[in-house]
Amino acid sequence: MKQYYIVIILLLTLTLSCNDEEGAGPGESDTFVKLYGSRYGEDAQDLLVESDGRMLVLSSTEIENNDDTYYKVIVRQIDALGNLLWESTFPSSEIDNTLPNYTGSSIIKHLDGYLIIGSSINTDSETSESETNMLLLKIDQSGSLIATSEFSLDDGSTELNGVDAVVNSVGELKVTALLNSDTQNLWVGTFDDNLNNIPECSFSFSSAGSGTSLIQGAFVEENNDIVYSISTFVNKGNSRLVRVPSCQPTQITGPLISTEANTASYDINQLSTSLNGYAMVGTTDINGDNDIFLARVDEFGVLQDSIPIVFGGADLDGDEEGFGIYQTADGGFLITGSSESNTEGGSDIILIKTDFRGNELWSRFYGDQNDEQASEIGQAPDGGYLILGDTEFGGINTLILIKTDRQGNVN
């Protein structure tokens, strides 16, 4: 069953946490629509949901000042009702060309605080040459900076972008990163509690294919193998699971999820766990237009269905893109992204709920006359669903956070 919600947003100011859906004041509803932003615009990056219902929202912003461009990371803590608790920006100085530029990709819980994974861009003011290093920012539960770690390869001559991280059973931090090298393009690094690199357990790898993207979502197996996924170009876009045994300079690459790569593209955007392995979500052009697909794979990346499951066709007559996936408490999946079917504007947020086999149970659409898309999805402790994405408001890219009930409804 498909339902469409026109999201009416009351914006008070872009410099503060913004208001709820029409008719609800702050903290009055267990479902809500909230905006968060700044005058420079922001892009949603990650959503971390805690056991008490609080959320950490990670975003990146781009500031243009005369001929200079600055990049910063913003993290906000939001309570279970969508109210802003605190907000921190890194680097903290608004405009300073002596400071590096930061971009964020993921945020995880780490020890008694949080860890932001991303990239640091350092530019020489005299030569204008820049180097990109992997960035780790450790913050406490109030958003204050505890430690910063920038890690480079080849003395900074090789670009290294941090993507995600996971902690294994012995407390080591495993970080996945994408590197720009003629021979290798993937990196898995090991760090201790103080964010010091353990070089004997950090390795670079090469992926098959060109134009490789490292996907958000890193997981650790019981034997401490690290599992992640990549999207790569082999004739056309395709994707696969990758496994790296603990502290070994080897990688086990799963098969491509589609053997139809000569005629159809399957590009994934996020990886999740499933009951018997993992699940990938992304976008395919197998039906001509762009459609969302779900690929369930076992622990070694072998497809569990004959072909990836595609959501689209006659029911969705516009372009759809899949960006986020989350395994729910009942073993099924939440899938989110953007849709140009049945929209009030150019694109709206789509939410699809499936059972554990990937069969669609229902879908919902959220949007207004502006462009919206969702990139992250999660489940609240009360069973409701949380969607993080972006919307245009007054020409400024703004974060949108939607809390629904268990059926995807916004009251």
Disulfide bonds with the S-S distance in Angstrom:
Cys201-Cys247 1.74
